[in-house]
């Protein structure tokens, strides 16, 4: 017995009395959405895997233990970004960030490594904290004193203030022709007084402290001449230290350096004319000069040392959550010193 199924009968079998053929666009849309979702998931997995492989393969301070060459290696230490003892982490943190702990450990490990022949400082930095800058400076001097090995400094686009402070550890300082340097001085940032703003808007604050200068530098109280003198006296000691460091590193007198150390920046040609650097050249030329000066074979390796971006779920969640600050808090966080405390830091050109 044959059964004839008419279009109406088929339609009656579908929910909502829809024809079977009417569901095709909906099914196609679901298929397309599934394909797009699957594609996004695959891309995410590939990117995540690539990052994972990169983190495993990126050079670290301990990788030199696997060095297998015969003629030794020069460690290329990357000093990039603002010199600070804190380092941001997260999904979008970049390798071009200063990592103080990493660099200190790297120099320490190089001291005891018999395959190491020297250090090439790759500097691209506007400087940073006084304490942190000087700590790495002293560690580099310790390396030279214990090992007797040379240090050369190559300055890329910026070696200002604390960046130059570290460069003077070099037996020679070589500079890219587009670099800026100098800014020999010290800053404690800008003291912001918003007491007038608060008063105009009917906001009254009361600071509670004992000692007339205990609250100096507060946003909410006037900054007196006496307090400015106190701060300046402290900064003067750090300034004198900077001048002495340059004088020692460049075989100049304190008087000669003081003339140059008024905080200004110098072009490479100006720096060369004033004895602050030894030459203007590119990175590869610096490597070649280093080899020639030390009479090393060309087979000497130059091993890059730079910090590795650490990515974790905690960092990711913190990034997604974000920092919820008021407009005033955001302004105050950027208007003053970009780093806390005294700094060998160049603040020009939007840095």
C-alpha positions in Angstrom: 0.0 0.0 0.0 1.5 3.3 -1.0 1.3 6.5 1.0 1.3 9.8 -0.7 2.7 12.6 1.5 1.7 16.0 0.4 3.5 19.2 1.3 0.7 20.1 3.7 1.1 16.8 5.4 4.9 17.4 5.8 4.3 20.8 7.1 2.0 19.3 9.8 4.8 17.2 11.1 7.0 20.3 11.9 6.6 22.4 15.1 4.6 25.5 14.5 3.3 24.0 11.3 6.5 25.2 9.5 7.4 23.5 6.2 10.5 21.3 6.4 12.2 23.3 3.7 11.8 26.5 5.8 14.3 25.3 8.4 17.2 25.2 6.0 18.2 28.9 6.4 18.1 28.5 10.2 20.3 25.3 10.0 22.7 27.1 7.6 23.0 30.0 10.0 23.7 27.7 12.9 26.4 25.9 10.8 28.1 29.2 9.9 28.0 30.4 13.5 29.5 27.0 14.6 32.3 27.3 12.0 33.1 30.8 13.0 33.2 29.9 16.7 35.3 26.9 15.9 37.7 29.0 13.9 38.1 31.5 16.7 38.8 28.7 19.2 41.4 27.2 16.9 43.1 30.6 16.5 43.1 31.1 20.2 44.6 27.7 20.8 47.4 28.3 18.2 48.2 31.7 19.7 48.2 30.3 23.2 50.5 27.4 22.1 52.9 29.8 20.3 53.2 32.0 23.5 53.8 28.9 25.6 56.6 27.7 23.2 58.1 31.2 23.2 58.2 31.4 27.0 59.9 28.0 27.1 62.5 28.9 24.4 63.2 32.5 25.3 66.8 33.0 26.7 67.2 33.5 30.4 70.0 34.1 32.8 70.4 30.3 33.2 70.5 29.4 29.5 74.2 30.2 29.2 74.9 26.9 31.0 73.9 25.2 27.8 76.4 27.2 25.7 78.3 24.7 23.5 80.6 27.0 21.5 84.4 26.8 21.7 85.4 30.5 21.7 83.2 31.9 24.5 80.3 34.3 24.4 79.6 38.0 25.1 76.4 38.6 27.1 74.2 41.2 25.5 72.3 42.7 28.4 69.2 44.6 27.4 68.5 47.6 29.6 65.3 48.9 28.1 62.4 51.0 29.4 62.1 52.8 32.7 64.6 51.6 35.3 62.5 50.6 38.2 62.3 47.7 40.8 58.8 46.8 39.8 57.8 45.3 36.5 54.3 45.1 35.0 53.0 41.7 34.0 50.1 40.5 32.0 48.9 39.5 28.6 50.1 42.6 26.9 53.3 43.2 28.8 56.2 43.5 26.4 59.8 42.1 26.5 61.0 45.7 26.1 60.5 46.3 29.8 63.1 46.7 32.4 63.4 43.8 34.8 65.8 44.6 37.6 65.8 41.2 39.3 66.6 39.5 36.0 69.5 41.7 35.2 71.0 41.5 38.7 70.8 37.7 38.6 72.2 37.7 35.0 75.3 39.7 36.0 75.8 37.6 39.1 75.7 34.4 37.0 78.1 35.8 34.5 80.7 36.4 37.1 81.1 32.7 37.7 80.8 31.6 34.1 84.1 30.7 32.6 82.7 30.8 29.0 81.7 34.4 29.3 84.2 36.9 27.7 82.5 40.2 28.4 79.2 42.2 28.5 77.6 44.4 25.9 75.0 46.7 27.4 72.2 47.4 25.0 70.7 50.5 26.4 67.4 52.1 25.3 66.1 53.9 28.4 65.2 57.3 29.8 66.6 56.3 33.2 64.6 55.7 36.4 64.9 55.2 40.1 68.1 56.4 41.8 68.4 53.4 44.0 67.7 50.8 41.3 70.0 52.5 38.8 72.9 52.6 41.2 72.4 49.1 42.4 72.9 47.7 38.9 75.8 50.1 38.3 77.6 48.7 41.4 76.9 45.2 40.3 78.4 45.9 36.9 81.5 47.4 38.6 81.7 44.2 40.7 81.6 42.1 37.6 84.6 44.1 36.1 86.6 44.0 39.3 86.2 40.3 39.9 86.5 39.0 36.4 88.7 41.7 34.7 86.4 41.3 31.6 85.4 44.2 29.5 82.1 46.0 29.2 81.0 47.9 26.2 77.8 50.0 26.0 75.7 50.5 22.9 73.1 53.2 23.2 70.1 52.8 20.8 67.4 55.5 20.6 67.7 56.8 24.2 70.4 56.6 26.9 69.4 59.6 29.1 69.9 60.2 32.8 69.9 56.8 34.5 70.4 55.2 31.1 73.7 57.1 30.7 74.5 56.5 34.3 74.8 52.7 33.5 76.5 53.4 30.2 79.6 54.8 31.9 80.4 51.4 33.3 81.5 50.6 29.7 85.1 50.7 28.7 83.7 52.3 25.6 80.3 53.9 24.9 79.1 53.7 21.3 75.9 55.5 20.2 73.5 55.3 17.4 73.4 58.5 15.3 69.7 59.0 16.3 70.2 58.5 20.0 69.6 61.2 22.7 71.8 61.2 25.8 72.8 63.4 28.7 70.1 64.7 31.1 72.7 64.4 33.9 70.7 65.4 37.0 68.1 64.2 39.4 64.4 64.9 39.9 61.8 64.2 42.5 58.9 65.0 40.2 56.4 67.7 40.5 54.7 68.6 43.8 51.0 69.2 43.2 49.0 71.5 45.5 45.2 71.1 45.0 44.2 72.9 48.2 42.9 75.9 46.1 40.8 73.6 43.9 39.3 71.9 47.0 38.5 75.2 48.6 36.8 76.6 45.5 34.6 73.5 45.4 33.7 73.6 49.1 35.9 70.6 50.1 37.7 70.9 53.4 40.6 68.7 54.4 42.4 68.3 57.8 45.9 66.8 57.9 46.9 65.4 61.3 50.6 65.2 62.0 53.3 66.2 64.4 56.4 68.0 63.1 55.9 71.0 60.9 57.5 69.4 57.9 56.1 65.9 58.4 53.4 66.4 55.8 55.5 68.1 53.1 54.7 67.1 49.6 51.0 66.5 50.4 48.5 67.3 47.7 46.4 69.1 50.3 48.8 71.6 51.8 51.0 74.4 50.5 54.6 73.5 49.7 56.7 76.0 51.7 60.2 77.4 50.8 61.7 75.6 53.7 60.3 72.3 52.5 61.7 73.0 49.0 65.1 73.6 50.5 64.9 70.3 52.4 64.1 68.4 49.2 66.8 70.2 47.2 69.4 69.4 49.8 68.6 65.7 49.5 68.6 65.8 45.7 72.0 67.5 45.7 73.6 64.5 47.2 72.2 62.3 44.5 73.3 64.8 41.9 76.9 64.9 43.2 76.9 61.1 43.1 75.9 61.2 39.4 78.6 63.7 38.6 81.2 61.6 40.3 80.1 58.4 38.5 80.4 60.1 35.1 83.8 61.6 36.1 85.1 58.2 37.1 83.7 56.4 34.1 84.9 58.9 31.5 88.2 59.9 33.1 87.1 63.5 33.5 87.4 65.9 36.4 84.3 66.7 38.5 84.6 70.3 37.3 84.5 69.2 33.7 81.4 67.0 34.2 79.6 69.7 36.3 79.8 72.1 33.3 77.9 69.5 31.2 75.6 68.3 34.0 72.9 70.9 34.0 70.2 68.5 33.0 70.2 69.2 29.3 70.2 66.4 26.7 72.8 66.0 24.0 72.8 64.8 20.4 75.4 62.0 19.6 77.7 64.6 17.9 77.5 66.9 20.9 78.1 64.0 23.3 81.2 63.0 21.2 82.6 66.5 21.2 82.2 66.8 24.9 83.8 63.4 25.7 80.7 61.7 26.9 80.9 58.9 24.3 83.6 57.2 22.2 81.9 56.8 18.8 78.8 57.0 16.7 77.8 53.8 14.9 75.2 51.1 14.6 74.8 48.0 16.6 76.6 45.6 14.3 79.5 48.0 14.0 79.7 48.1 17.7 79.9 44.3 17.8 82.6 44.3 15.2 84.6 46.9 17.1 84.3 45.0 20.4 85.8 41.9 18.7 88.6 43.8 17.0 89.5 45.7 20.2 89.7 42.5 22.3 91.4 40.6 19.4 88.8 37.8 19.7 88.1 35.4 16.9 85.0 36.2 14.8 83.4 33.0 16.1 82.8 34.5 19.5 79.0 34.4 20.1 76.9 37.4 21.2 74.1 35.9 23.3 71.1 38.2 23.9 69.9 38.4 27.5 66.5 40.0 28.0 63.6 39.4 30.4 60.8 37.1 29.5 57.2 38.3 29.7 55.4 36.1 32.3 51.8 35.4 31.5 49.4 33.9 34.0 45.7 33.6 34.6 46.1 35.9 37.6 47.6 38.6 35.5 44.9 38.1 32.8 42.1 38.4 35.3 43.7 41.5 36.9 44.0 43.1 33.4 40.4 42.3 32.6 39.2 43.7 35.9 41.1 46.9 35.3 42.0 49.7 37.7 39.0 51.7 38.6 40.2 55.2 39.3 38.6 58.6 39.3 39.6 61.2 36.8 41.4 63.1 39.6 43.3 60.0 40.6 44.3 59.3 37.0 45.5 62.9 36.6 47.6 62.9 39.8 49.1 59.5 38.9 50.6 61.0 35.7 51.2 64.6 36.5 53.9 64.0 39.0 57.0 61.9 38.9 56.2 58.8 36.7 58.2 56.7 39.3 58.2 57.1 43.1 60.9 58.9 44.9 64.1 60.4 43.5 65.0 59.6 40.0 67.7 59.8 37.4 65.0 60.2 34.8 64.4 62.2 31.6 60.9 63.4 31.4 60.9 65.1 28.0 59.1 64.3 24.8 56.0 62.8 26.4 57.9 60.1 28.4 
